[in-house]
Amino acid sequence: MNSRRLPRPTLLAALMSLAFNAAAGTEPVSLPTINVNATADAQGYLTKAVSTATKTDTALADLPQAVTVISEALIRDQSMQSMADVVRYVPGIGMTSGEGNRDAPVFRGSTSASGDFYMDGVRDDAEYYRDLYNVEQVDALTGPNAMMFGRGGSGGVINRVSKQANFSTIRALDLTAGNYRKRRMTADLGQAINEALAVRVAALAEDSGGYQRAYSLQRKGINPTLAIRADKATSVVLGYEHFEDYRTADRGVPALNGRPLDVPVDAFFGNPDPETRPARVLADTVSGQIEHRFANGLQLSNKTRYTSYDKLYQNISPGAVNAATSRVTLSAYNNHQWRKNLFNQTDLTMLLQQGGISHQLLAGMELGQQKTDYLRQTGLFANQASSISVPLAQADAALPVSYVLGGSNSDRDGRSKASVAALYLQDQISFNPQWQLVAGLRYDAFRLDYHNNVAAGVRALLPAAADLSSRDNLLSPRMGLVYKPLELLSLYANYSVASVPRGGDQLSSLTVVNQSLKPEKFTNYEAGAKLQYSPDLLATLALYRLNRNNVAVTNPATGIADQLVDGQRTNGLELSVSGKLSAAWQVQGAYAYQDAKLLASVSATALNGATVNAVPRQTLSLWNRYDLNDKLGAGLGLIHRTDMYASTSNAVVLPGFTRIDAALYYTIHGGCTAQLNIENLTDRHYYAAANGDNNITPGSPRAIRASLHLKF
């Protein structure tokens, strides 16, 4: 196996470490808090304003689209640690199992979305499991968002807002332990060095097991940032992050007779030895942001972000079960990806008043380059075949496997280079206190080149030619109208478009056939209402239709997939509520109704009229925290999901379920809080997600976590 490794920017890490050590010996300096991200005004569960949706601080009630913010308070109260935890309380977003190696969201029926992740508004699109140790909040936007984010964002995006140095004194340590050998520690330390410099360091260490037998998880992360006040009008934030995630790739259980196979929740298919099925990522990021405020009201912002990813996963997965012989088919492969992302964003904003009408103008430019190396190899068993049939009773036996290139036509050894140059304009117009308009247009010049490293003599084994290339000019319009008949009520309508070039979500799907085809196009029509019931409680209702066009299907005249059709439609309703019902009672709730259908036969197993996989007709989640007094509080939550299909074949159903979660909170003293979280309180047996008909992930049995939060 190729063992290429990406370099780590260790010099910057050392400088950050020295800066923080210097701060530790300095008396704290009391200075006004400045949030250089200008991201949110958070009060408990409710965040009142965000910049993610428009790149300007905008109240949620003034945004003409559905936006759900998962606040730091909710993350802490529910002991969230993953994107799967986050999206449970976001209507219209679900998760597939991601083959046991990555976050794989589904936005309003759009399943090719594992690249629709961002960090502080900059693309973070590699396939891996993200953590929340260095996150202030998570902004989830549903509906196409290409006007702000560029290619992709077909059904929505998830943006993590990072913890950054802000001239506050921060001393926080969190310790968590639980069943299934749960052990986790996070730290958050911030310090002003003087009037011009401040540092902050977020750190993570975890060594845990899981409810699946032989499962293990180790995580490490460190994220120092340095804030600089260059002068009264100029601020700079520099950051570095090193993140490691090592875990066992578990592909779940197969199906039988249209339902998940009835086996113990900890069952493994294939060799249970974690060393034979690793999933790991090493990610290093260097970032910089500078903001300058001119005297005439102009503000200039420039962000640069470089990330190197080294991602490997290797797995054995179950296939079809033969009920007559009580045997199951197993197959294996590994995949190694090296990616280097470099993005630079420049934004110029200006507020104008003209004839009683105000304009919040935005003009921006993004330049980016992504270089990716791919190596996928098929596993061959002792019989030198790419699959093997084993008895169900011995499905977890040790199986010798060797990995070779060319064992299947899914293998590849290649490299790609993607380049983007984008310009965008936006105007947020306030005609009067009742009427507002948000209009914008983005242009992306996107280029993707792919080179097959395989020698010409064996290239016939693999589907790619020697060199492939595509060029796309993407236009992404957006228009939203907001009407406020009452001060606390907003009615809105929104239209937006996003495109996904033929390289696919991970820039690896270019073929001889599709390299000249138009990108897939996603068009969203949305109307809704937002009610600010009180200063601390916001409810949102959204009705939408999302159309997926330019889907490539087999052309009867040519026998190849070069015919473009209108391929999918999702009609839906989303309802969310966040904030305080009283001084002691906080809630976060989400309900979604989704009807996602194929409008054409995309393949032999994805036929016209089929329901899109991983899209339940209804989902409901509701979390409550009630503080009995100034020391004791309790939490109670409900998660409900109706049946959904494991794939577009609609042959396997994941039964619906209702799960109850609970928590207790106790303040030992002002800076020390104890917390107990119980997930799946009634120990309900259910199936959480799938990645096809025979890779189905059981949900966790009752899980108990005890945490200690220290602030000093």
Rosetta blueprint (number, residue, H / E / L):
1 M L
2 N L
3 S L
4 R L
5 R L
6 L L
7 P L
8 R L
9 P L
10 T H
11 L H
12 L H
13 A H
14 A H
15 L H
16 M H
17 S H
18 L H
19 A H
20 F H
21 N H
22 A H
23 A H
24 A H
25 G L
26 T L
27 E L
28 P L
29 V L
30 S L
31 L L
32 P L
33 T L
34 I L
35 N L
36 V L
37 N L
38 A L
39 T L
40 A L
41 D L
42 A E
43 Q E
44 G L
45 Y L
46 L E
47 T E
48 K L
49 A E
50 V E
51 S L
52 T L
53 A L
54 T L
55 K L
56 T L
57 D L
58 T E
59 A E
60 L H
61 A H
62 D H
63 L L
64 P L
65 Q L
66 A L
67 V E
68 T E
69 V E
70 I E
71 S L
72 E H
73 A H
74 L H
75 I H
76 R H
77 D H
78 Q L
79 S L
80 M L
81 Q L
82 S L
83 M H
84 A H
85 D H
86 V H
87 V H
88 R L
89 Y L
90 V L
91 P L
92 G L
93 I E
94 G E
95 M E
96 T L
97 S L
98 G H
99 E H
100 G H
101 N L
102 R L
103 D L
104 A L
105 P E
106 V E
107 F E
108 R L
109 G L
110 S E
111 T L
112 S L
113 A L
114 S L
115 G L
116 D L
117 F E
118 Y E
119 M E
120 D L
121 G L
122 V E
123 R E
124 D L
125 D L
126 A L
127 E L
128 Y L
129 Y L
130 R L
131 D L
132 L L
133 Y L
134 N L
135 V E
136 E E
137 Q E
138 V E
139 D E
140 A E
141 L E
142 T E
143 G L
144 P L
145 N L
146 A H
147 M H
148 M H
149 F H
150 G L
151 R L
152 G L
153 G L
154 S L
155 G L
156 G E
157 V E
158 I E
159 N E
160 R E
161 V E
162 S E
163 K L
164 Q L
165 A L
166 N L
167 F L
168 S L
169 T L
170 I E
171 R E
172 A E
173 L E
174 D E
175 L E
176 T E
177 A E
178 G E
179 N L
180 Y L
181 R L
182 K E
183 R E
184 R E
185 M E
186 T E
187 A E
188 D E
189 L E
190 G E
191 Q E
192 A E
193 I L
194 N L
195 E L
196 A L
197 L E
198 A E
199 V E
200 R E
201 V E
202 A E
203 A E
204 L E
205 A E
206 E E
207 D E
208 S E
209 G L
210 G L
211 Y L
212 Q L
213 R L
214 A L
215 Y L
216 S L
217 L E
218 Q E
219 R E
220 K E
221 G E
222 I E
223 N E
224 P E
225 T E
226 L E
227 A E
228 I E
229 R E
230 A E
231 D E
232 K L
233 A L
234 T E
235 S E
236 V E
237 V E
238 L E
239 G E
240 Y E
241 E E
242 H E
243 F E
244 E E
245 D E
246 Y E
247 R E
248 T E
249 A L
250 D L
251 R L
252 G L
253 V E
254 P L
255 A E
256 L E
257 N L
258 G L
259 R E
260 P E
261 L L
262 D L
263 V L
264 P L
265 V L
266 D L
267 A L
268 F L
269 F L
270 G L
271 N L
272 P L
273 D L
274 P H
275 E H
276 T H
277 R L
278 P E
279 A E
280 R E
281 V E
282 L E
283 A E
284 D E
285 T E
286 V E
287 S E
288 G E
289 Q E
290 I E
291 E E
292 H E
293 R E
294 F L
295 A L
296 N L
297 G L
298 L L
299 Q E
300 L E
301 S E
302 N E
303 K E
304 T E
305 R E
306 Y E
307 T E
308 S E
309 Y E
310 D E
311 K E
312 L E
313 Y E
314 Q E
315 N E
316 I E
317 S E
318 P E
319 G E
320 A E
321 V E
322 N E
323 A L
324 A L
325 T L
326 S L
327 R E
328 V E
329 T E
330 L E
331 S E
332 A E
333 Y E
334 N E
335 N E
336 H E
337 Q E
338 W E
339 R E
340 K E
341 N E
342 L E
343 F E
344 N E
345 Q E
346 T E
347 D E
348 L E
349 T E
350 M E
351 L E
352 L E
353 Q E
354 Q E
355 G L
356 G L
357 I E
358 S E
359 H E
360 Q E
361 L E
362 L E
363 A E
364 G E
365 M E
366 E E
367 L E
368 G E
369 Q E
370 Q E
371 K E
372 T E
373 D E
374 Y E
375 L E
376 R E
377 Q E
378 T E
379 G E
380 L E
381 F L
382 A L
383 N L
384 Q L
385 A L
386 S L
387 S E
388 I E
389 S E
390 V E
391 P E
392 L H
393 A H
394 Q H
395 A L
396 D L
397 A L
398 A L
399 L L
400 P L
401 V L
402 S E
403 Y E
404 V E
405 L L
406 G L
407 G L
408 S L
409 N L
410 S L
411 D L
412 R E
413 D E
414 G E
415 R E
416 S E
417 K E
418 A E
419 S E
420 V E
421 A E
422 A E
423 L E
424 Y E
425 L E
426 Q E
427 D E
428 Q E
429 I E
430 S E
431 F L
432 N L
433 P L
434 Q L
435 W E
436 Q E
437 L E
438 V E
439 A E
440 G E
441 L E
442 R E
443 Y E
444 D E
445 A E
446 F E
447 R E
448 L E
449 D E
450 Y E
451 H E
452 N E
453 N L
454 V L
455 A L
456 A H
457 G H
458 V H
459 R H
460 A H
461 L H
462 L L
463 P L
464 A L
465 A L
466 A L
467 D E
468 L E
469 S E
470 S E
471 R E
472 D E
473 N E
474 L E
475 L E
476 S E
477 P E
478 R E
479 M E
480 G E
481 L E
482 V E
483 Y E
484 K E
485 P E
486 L E
487 E L
488 L L
489 L E
490 S E
491 L E
492 Y E
493 A E
494 N E
495 Y E
496 S E
497 V E
498 A E
499 S E
500 V E
501 P L
502 R L
503 G L
504 G L
505 D L
506 Q L
507 L L
508 S L
509 S L
510 L L
511 T L
512 V L
513 V L
514 N H
515 Q H
516 S H
517 L L
518 K L
519 P L
520 E E
521 K E
522 F E
523 T E
524 N E
525 Y E
526 E E
527 A E
528 G E
529 A E
530 K E
531 L E
532 Q E
533 Y E
534 S E
535 P L
536 D L
537 L E
538 L E
539 A E
540 T E
541 L E
542 A E
543 L E
544 Y E
545 R E
546 L E
547 N E
548 R E
549 N E
550 N L
551 V E
552 A E
553 V E
554 T L
555 N L
556 P L
557 A L
558 T L
559 G L
560 I L
561 A L
562 D L
563 Q E
564 L E
565 V E
566 D L
567 G L
568 Q E
569 R E
570 T E
571 N E
572 G E
573 L E
574 E E
575 L E
576 S E
577 V E
578 S E
579 G E
580 K E
581 L L
582 S L
583 A L
584 A L
585 W E
586 Q E
587 V E
588 Q E
589 G E
590 A E
591 Y E
592 A E
593 Y E
594 Q E
595 D E
596 A E
597 K E
598 L E
599 L L
600 A L
601 S L
602 V L
603 S E
604 A L
605 T L
606 A E
607 L L
608 N L
609 G L
610 A L
611 T E
612 V L
613 N L
614 A L
615 V L
616 P L
617 R L
618 Q E
619 T E
620 L E
621 S E
622 L E
623 W E
624 N E
625 R E
626 Y E
627 D E
628 L L
629 N L
630 D L
631 K L
632 L E
633 G E
634 A E
635 G E
636 L E
637 G E
638 L E
639 I E
640 H E
641 R E
642 T L
643 D L
644 M E
645 Y E
646 A L
647 S L
648 T L
649 S L
650 N L
651 A L
652 V L
653 V E
654 L E
655 P L
656 G L
657 F E
658 T E
659 R E
660 I E
661 D E
662 A E
663 A E
664 L E
665 Y E
666 Y E
667 T E
668 I E
669 H E
670 G L
671 G L
672 C E
673 T E
674 A E
675 Q E
676 L E
677 N E
678 I E
679 E E
680 N L
681 L L
682 T L
683 D L
684 R L
685 H L
686 Y L
687 Y E
688 A E
689 A E
690 A E
691 N L
692 G L
693 D L
694 N L
695 N L
696 I E
697 T E
698 P E
699 G L
700 S L
701 P L
702 R L
703 A E
704 I E
705 R E
706 A E
707 S E
708 L E
709 H E
710 L E
711 K E
712 F L
